[in-house]
Amino acid sequence: MKKLTTLSILTAAISLSFASVAVEIPEQIITQHTAGLNGDANANQNAIDALQVLAKEDATDAVLYSLLGSSETAQARYVDQPWQKMKFAEKGLAHLDKSLNLLKRPDTAPNVTFQVTTTAACTFIKVPKMFNRFEQGYGLIQGLVSAPGFAYAPARAKVGAYLCAIEAATAAKNTTQALAFIEQVNKIAPQGPHIAALEKFKAQNTELAQAGE
């Protein structure tokens, strides 16, 4: 988490969401996954390769498939040919759908639901419009932050969810809601490396910047 100041708001959100779940995935893979989402093509490919190996060993791990799906979706940014971009985006979205479906298992822990939902929502709201995933992602993250159990999640995980919700609300031009989510972040954790990602995001969005003046 020391590199969080260099992350985008959504990469910070996904990284922070891991505070909600005791992950058995090796830390090195999680580090590569985060770097891949944030612009490191080599790290992203390494994460995909490692996660695919783990997926062959356990086809029922929702957290694993959420990571694999987000990395594969990010890989669409690192290839040149349109057909390659489409292939990785579709594969990644399919694995994210699988991770969400795995949450329906009766033995799914609430913290796993939290992490997987945040990862899927953050990814869905950023894929191109042609995939028609924004409303799904927006709905997922709104449902998460308004759920009764949300109050009991670790502070870092809640901040991650709110960061995702802030970007979704801003993209939906719901400035009032975005500002309300920003207020919640400042209440929960007014200091920390995530603030740099949030301030950068606010500066890039005129309505949020003006509202904060």
Contacts in CASP RR format, 6 or more apart in sequence:
PFRMAT RR
TARGET T0000
AUTHOR 0000-0000-0000
METHOD contacts of the structure
MODEL  1
MKKLTTLSILTAAISLSFASVAVEIPEQIITQHTAGLNGDANANQNAIDA
LQVLAKEDATDAVLYSLLGSSETAQARYVDQPWQKMKFAEKGLAHLDKSL
NLLKRPDTAPNVTFQVTTTAACTFIKVPKMFNRFEQGYGLIQGLVSAPGF
AYAPARAKVGAYLCAIEAATAAKNTTQALAFIEQVNKIAPQGPHIAALEK
FKAQNTELAQAGE
1 15 0 8 1.000
1 16 0 8 1.000
1 193 0 8 1.000
2 193 0 8 1.000
3 34 0 8 1.000
3 35 0 8 1.000
4 12 0 8 1.000
4 15 0 8 1.000
4 192 0 8 1.000
4 193 0 8 1.000
4 194 0 8 1.000
4 196 0 8 1.000
4 197 0 8 1.000
5 193 0 8 1.000
5 196 0 8 1.000
5 197 0 8 1.000
6 38 0 8 1.000
7 15 0 8 1.000
7 34 0 8 1.000
7 38 0 8 1.000
7 197 0 8 1.000
8 37 0 8 1.000
8 38 0 8 1.000
8 197 0 8 1.000
8 201 0 8 1.000
9 163 0 8 1.000
9 164 0 8 1.000
9 166 0 8 1.000
9 167 0 8 1.000
9 197 0 8 1.000
9 198 0 8 1.000
9 200 0 8 1.000
9 201 0 8 1.000
10 37 0 8 1.000
10 122 0 8 1.000
10 125 0 8 1.000
10 126 0 8 1.000
10 163 0 8 1.000
10 164 0 8 1.000
10 167 0 8 1.000
11 34 0 8 1.000
11 37 0 8 1.000
11 38 0 8 1.000
11 197 0 8 1.000
12 160 0 8 1.000
12 163 0 8 1.000
12 193 0 8 1.000
12 194 0 8 1.000
12 197 0 8 1.000
13 118 0 8 1.000
13 122 0 8 1.000
13 160 0 8 1.000
13 161 0 8 1.000
13 162 0 8 1.000
13 163 0 8 1.000
13 164 0 8 1.000
13 167 0 8 1.000
14 34 0 8 1.000
14 37 0 8 1.000
14 70 0 8 1.000
14 118 0 8 1.000
14 119 0 8 1.000
14 122 0 8 1.000
14 160 0 8 1.000
14 164 0 8 1.000
15 34 0 8 1.000
15 160 0 8 1.000
16 156 0 8 1.000
16 157 0 8 1.000
16 159 0 8 1.000
16 160 0 8 1.000
16 163 0 8 1.000
16 194 0 8 1.000
17 114 0 8 1.000
17 115 0 8 1.000
17 118 0 8 1.000
17 119 0 8 1.000
17 157 0 8 1.000
17 160 0 8 1.000
17 161 0 8 1.000
18 30 0 8 1.000
18 115 0 8 1.000
18 157 0 8 1.000
19 154 0 8 1.000
19 155 0 8 1.000
19 156 0 8 1.000
19 157 0 8 1.000
20 111 0 8 1.000
20 114 0 8 1.000
20 115 0 8 1.000
20 118 0 8 1.000
20 153 0 8 1.000
20 154 0 8 1.000
20 157 0 8 1.000
21 63 0 8 1.000
21 109 0 8 1.000
21 111 0 8 1.000
21 112 0 8 1.000
21 114 0 8 1.000
21 115 0 8 1.000
22 111 0 8 1.000
23 30 0 8 1.000
23 63 0 8 1.000
23 115 0 8 1.000
25 51 0 8 1.000
25 54 0 8 1.000
25 63 0 8 1.000
25 64 0 8 1.000
25 67 0 8 1.000
26 50 0 8 1.000
29 47 0 8 1.000
29 50 0 8 1.000
29 51 0 8 1.000
29 54 0 8 1.000
29 67 0 8 1.000
30 67 0 8 1.000
31 43 0 8 1.000
32 40 0 8 1.000
32 43 0 8 1.000
32 44 0 8 1.000
32 46 0 8 1.000
32 47 0 8 1.000
32 50 0 8 1.000
33 43 0 8 1.000
33 44 0 8 1.000
33 47 0 8 1.000
33 51 0 8 1.000
33 67 0 8 1.000
33 70 0 8 1.000
33 71 0 8 1.000
35 43 0 8 1.000
35 44 0 8 1.000
35 47 0 8 1.000
36 43 0 8 1.000
36 44 0 8 1.000
36 47 0 8 1.000
36 71 0 8 1.000
36 74 0 8 1.000
37 44 0 8 1.000
37 70 0 8 1.000
37 71 0 8 1.000
37 74 0 8 1.000
39 74 0 8 1.000
39 77 0 8 1.000
41 78 0 8 1.000
44 71 0 8 1.000
44 74 0 8 1.000
44 75 0 8 1.000
44 78 0 8 1.000
45 75 0 8 1.000
45 78 0 8 1.000
47 67 0 8 1.000
47 71 0 8 1.000
48 68 0 8 1.000
48 71 0 8 1.000
48 72 0 8 1.000
48 75 0 8 1.000
51 64 0 8 1.000
51 67 0 8 1.000
51 68 0 8 1.000
51 71 0 8 1.000
52 68 0 8 1.000
54 61 0 8 1.000
54 64 0 8 1.000
55 61 0 8 1.000
55 64 0 8 1.000
55 65 0 8 1.000
55 68 0 8 1.000
58 64 0 8 1.000
60 102 0 8 1.000
60 105 0 8 1.000
61 102 0 8 1.000
62 99 0 8 1.000
62 100 0 8 1.000
62 102 0 8 1.000
62 103 0 8 1.000
62 108 0 8 1.000
62 112 0 8 1.000
62 116 0 8 1.000
63 99 0 8 1.000
63 112 0 8 1.000
63 115 0 8 1.000
63 116 0 8 1.000
64 99 0 8 1.000
65 95 0 8 1.000
65 96 0 8 1.000
65 98 0 8 1.000
65 99 0 8 1.000
65 102 0 8 1.000
66 95 0 8 1.000
66 96 0 8 1.000
66 99 0 8 1.000
66 115 0 8 1.000
66 116 0 8 1.000
66 119 0 8 1.000
66 120 0 8 1.000
67 119 0 8 1.000
68 92 0 8 1.000
68 95 0 8 1.000
69 91 0 8 1.000
69 92 0 8 1.000
69 93 0 8 1.000
69 94 0 8 1.000
69 95 0 8 1.000
69 96 0 8 1.000
69 99 0 8 1.000
69 123 0 8 1.000
70 92 0 8 1.000
70 96 0 8 1.000
70 119 0 8 1.000
70 120 0 8 1.000
70 122 0 8 1.000
70 123 0 8 1.000
71 92 0 8 1.000
72 88 0 8 1.000
72 89 0 8 1.000
72 91 0 8 1.000
72 92 0 8 1.000
72 95 0 8 1.000
73 88 0 8 1.000
73 89 0 8 1.000
73 92 0 8 1.000
73 93 0 8 1.000
73 96 0 8 1.000
73 123 0 8 1.000
73 127 0 8 1.000
75 88 0 8 1.000
76 84 0 8 1.000
76 85 0 8 1.000
76 86 0 8 1.000
76 88 0 8 1.000
76 89 0 8 1.000
77 85 0 8 1.000
79 85 0 8 1.000
79 88 0 8 1.000
89 127 0 8 1.000
89 128 0 8 1.000
89 131 0 8 1.000
93 123 0 8 1.000
93 124 0 8 1.000
93 127 0 8 1.000
93 131 0 8 1.000
93 133 0 8 1.000
96 119 0 8 1.000
96 120 0 8 1.000
96 123 0 8 1.000
96 124 0 8 1.000
99 116 0 8 1.000
99 119 0 8 1.000
99 120 0 8 1.000
100 116 0 8 1.000
100 117 0 8 1.000
100 120 0 8 1.000
102 108 0 8 1.000
102 116 0 8 1.000
103 112 0 8 1.000
103 113 0 8 1.000
103 116 0 8 1.000
103 117 0 8 1.000
110 149 0 8 1.000
111 153 0 8 1.000
111 157 0 8 1.000
114 144 0 8 1.000
114 153 0 8 1.000
114 157 0 8 1.000
114 161 0 8 1.000
115 157 0 8 1.000
117 140 0 8 1.000
117 141 0 8 1.000
117 144 0 8 1.000
118 141 0 8 1.000
118 144 0 8 1.000
118 157 0 8 1.000
118 160 0 8 1.000
118 161 0 8 1.000
118 164 0 8 1.000
120 137 0 8 1.000
120 140 0 8 1.000
121 137 0 8 1.000
121 138 0 8 1.000
121 139 0 8 1.000
121 140 0 8 1.000
121 141 0 8 1.000
121 144 0 8 1.000
121 164 0 8 1.000
121 168 0 8 1.000
122 141 0 8 1.000
122 164 0 8 1.000
122 167 0 8 1.000
124 133 0 8 1.000
124 134 0 8 1.000
124 136 0 8 1.000
124 137 0 8 1.000
124 140 0 8 1.000
125 133 0 8 1.000
125 134 0 8 1.000
125 137 0 8 1.000
125 138 0 8 1.000
125 141 0 8 1.000
125 164 0 8 1.000
125 167 0 8 1.000
125 168 0 8 1.000
125 171 0 8 1.000
126 167 0 8 1.000
127 133 0 8 1.000
127 134 0 8 1.000
134 168 0 8 1.000
134 171 0 8 1.000
134 172 0 8 1.000
137 168 0 8 1.000
138 168 0 8 1.000
138 169 0 8 1.000
138 171 0 8 1.000
138 172 0 8 1.000
139 168 0 8 1.000
141 161 0 8 1.000
141 164 0 8 1.000
141 165 0 8 1.000
141 168 0 8 1.000
142 165 0 8 1.000
142 168 0 8 1.000
144 150 0 8 1.000
144 161 0 8 1.000
144 165 0 8 1.000
145 158 0 8 1.000
145 161 0 8 1.000
145 162 0 8 1.000
145 165 0 8 1.000
145 181 0 8 1.000
150 158 0 8 1.000
150 161 0 8 1.000
153 161 0 8 1.000
155 188 0 8 1.000
155 189 0 8 1.000
156 189 0 8 1.000
158 184 0 8 1.000
158 188 0 8 1.000
159 185 0 8 1.000
159 188 0 8 1.000
159 189 0 8 1.000
159 194 0 8 1.000
160 194 0 8 1.000
162 181 0 8 1.000
162 182 0 8 1.000
162 184 0 8 1.000
162 185 0 8 1.000
162 188 0 8 1.000
163 185 0 8 1.000
163 194 0 8 1.000
163 197 0 8 1.000
163 198 0 8 1.000
165 177 0 8 1.000
165 178 0 8 1.000
165 181 0 8 1.000
166 178 0 8 1.000
166 181 0 8 1.000
166 182 0 8 1.000
166 185 0 8 1.000
166 198 0 8 1.000
166 201 0 8 1.000
167 201 0 8 1.000
169 175 0 8 1.000
169 177 0 8 1.000
169 178 0 8 1.000
169 181 0 8 1.000
170 178 0 8 1.000
170 201 0 8 1.000
170 205 0 8 1.000
170 207 0 8 1.000
170 208 0 8 1.000
175 207 0 8 1.000
175 208 0 8 1.000
175 211 0 8 1.000
178 208 0 8 1.000
179 208 0 8 1.000
179 211 0 8 1.000
179 212 0 8 1.000
182 198 0 8 1.000
182 202 0 8 1.000
182 208 0 8 1.000
185 194 0 8 1.000
185 198 0 8 1.000
189 195 0 8 1.000
201 208 0 8 1.000
202 208 0 8 1.000
202 209 0 8 1.000
202 212 0 8 1.000
203 209 0 8 1.000
END
